[in-house]
Amino acid sequence: MAIDSATLSPAIPEDVIADAVSVLKVAKDAGMRIATAESCTGGLLGSLLTDIEGASDAFERGFIAYSKRAKCDLLGLDRTMIETCCAVSKPVSRAMAEGALARSDADVAVATTGFAGPAGPEDEPGLVHFACAAHRMETRHRVEHFGDIGRGATRIASLRVALDMLRDMLAAVATHRSRAA
């Protein structure tokens, strides 16, 4: 698999690109497909994955659900949950990942929702919730407090975490499948 050097590679660190290539290779080799549900990363993860040659063998689709309404419309979240829990929260990230899984033909879905910064007075800059879902598996959650490092740096750091979660979930699904066989 190769990255198209005319696209994101000048802006994305080499280690993140290598992680994305690795995740897609693992998914492709296992016959699994990935979906993304992105808020604070604004489609950057999906764009990174689709910059890699052969991505269509493993990347099923991406949802950019930046607004509260988009989270409800595209991913099936309950507006009351978003209003009660906050759009940047564990329950919302989990529901985003599960919604992406349910509304795609993917085997694994990852979600990002956070405050890339600058945030409002009640919001913590650099707070990002992640979730990764797979069929017949417990949805995993992770929260990161990157700090007030700026929008771009928060989004790049979020790519690293999302790719790490995808890698771990793909391995867990492969192990689960081999035990069930």
Buried (B, 14 or more C-beta within 10 A) or exposed (E): BEBEEEBBBEEBEEEBBEBBBBBBBBBBEBEBBBBBBBBBBBBBBBBBBBBBEEBEBBBBBBBBBBEBEBBBEBBBBBEEBBEEBBBBBBBBBBBBBBBBBBBBEBBBBBBBBBBBBEBEEEBBBBBBBBBBBBEEBEBBBBBBEBBEBBBEBBBBBBBBBBBBBBBBBBEBBBEBBEEEE
